Amino acid sequence: MKKAAFLSIVFVIIATAQSVAQCAMCRSTLENNYSNGKPGIAAGMNTGILYLLSMPYLAVLVLWYFWYKTSRNARKELSHGPVAR
């Protein structure tokens, strides 16, 4: 289970690092700014897009972690509970 979680996290990091997709309107604006000698705006926009893309994945991973932790603790309590006589 730990291996699958680790591989999932690595996949999300690689996928978000390689994706630089933009909408057509943003892309045309950024190309115009870049051709006018302002490349910093394009780099900032790509960083913002990647940040917004990674937040839902991060939220799901945090929720999964808390769910896993509580279910594991509940399982331990059930297995170590009082013995029926």
C-alpha positions as CSV (number, residue, x, y, z in Angstrom):
1,M,0.0,0.0,0.0
2,K,2.8,2.4,0.8
3,K,4.4,1.7,-2.6
4,A,1.2,2.6,-4.4
5,A,0.8,5.8,-2.5
6,F,4.4,6.8,-3.2
7,L,4.1,6.0,-6.9
8,S,0.9,8.1,-7.0
9,I,2.6,11.1,-5.4
10,V,5.5,10.8,-7.8
11,F,3.2,10.5,-10.8
12,V,1.3,13.7,-9.7
13,I,4.5,15.6,-9.3
14,I,5.8,14.6,-12.7
15,A,2.5,15.2,-14.5
16,T,2.1,18.7,-13.0
17,A,5.8,19.6,-13.8
18,Q,5.4,18.7,-17.4
19,S,2.1,20.2,-18.2
20,V,2.1,23.8,-19.4
21,A,-1.3,24.0,-21.1
22,Q,-3.0,27.3,-21.5
23,C,-6.2,28.6,-22.9
24,A,-6.1,30.2,-26.3
25,M,-6.8,33.7,-25.0
26,C,-4.0,33.5,-22.3
27,R,-1.6,32.0,-24.9
28,S,-2.1,34.8,-27.4
29,T,-1.7,37.5,-24.7
30,L,1.5,35.8,-23.5
31,E,2.9,35.4,-26.9
32,N,2.3,39.1,-27.6
33,N,4.0,40.1,-24.3
34,Y,6.9,37.7,-25.1
35,S,7.4,39.1,-28.5
36,N,7.5,42.6,-27.0
37,G,10.4,41.6,-24.7
38,K,8.5,40.7,-21.5
39,P,9.2,37.0,-21.0
40,G,8.8,37.1,-17.2
41,I,5.0,37.4,-17.5
42,A,4.8,34.1,-19.5
43,A,6.8,32.3,-16.9
44,G,4.7,33.7,-14.1
45,M,1.5,32.7,-15.8
46,N,2.7,29.1,-16.4
47,T,3.7,28.9,-12.7
48,G,0.2,30.1,-11.7
49,I,-1.5,27.6,-13.9
50,L,0.6,24.7,-12.5
51,Y,-0.1,25.9,-8.9
52,L,-3.9,25.9,-9.6
53,L,-3.7,22.5,-11.3
54,S,-1.9,20.9,-8.3
55,M,-4.2,22.1,-5.6
56,P,-7.1,19.6,-6.2
57,Y,-4.6,16.8,-6.2
58,L,-3.1,18.0,-3.0
59,A,-6.5,18.3,-1.4
60,V,-7.4,14.7,-2.4
61,L,-4.1,13.4,-1.0
62,V,-4.6,15.1,2.3
63,L,-8.2,13.8,2.6
64,W,-7.0,10.3,1.7
65,Y,-4.2,10.4,4.3
66,F,-6.7,11.4,7.1
67,W,-9.2,8.7,6.0
68,Y,-6.4,6.1,5.9
69,K,-5.1,7.1,9.3
70,T,-8.5,7.0,11.0
71,S,-9.5,3.7,9.4
72,R,-6.2,2.1,10.4
73,N,-6.7,3.3,14.0
74,A,-10.3,2.0,14.0
75,R,-9.0,-1.4,12.8
76,K,-6.4,-1.5,15.6
77,E,-9.1,-0.7,18.2
78,L,-11.4,-3.5,16.9
79,S,-8.6,-6.1,16.8
80,H,-7.3,-5.2,20.4
81,G,-10.8,-4.8,21.9
82,P,-12.2,-6.8,24.9
83,V,-12.4,-10.5,24.4
84,A,-16.0,-11.9,24.5
85,R,-16.4,-14.6,27.1
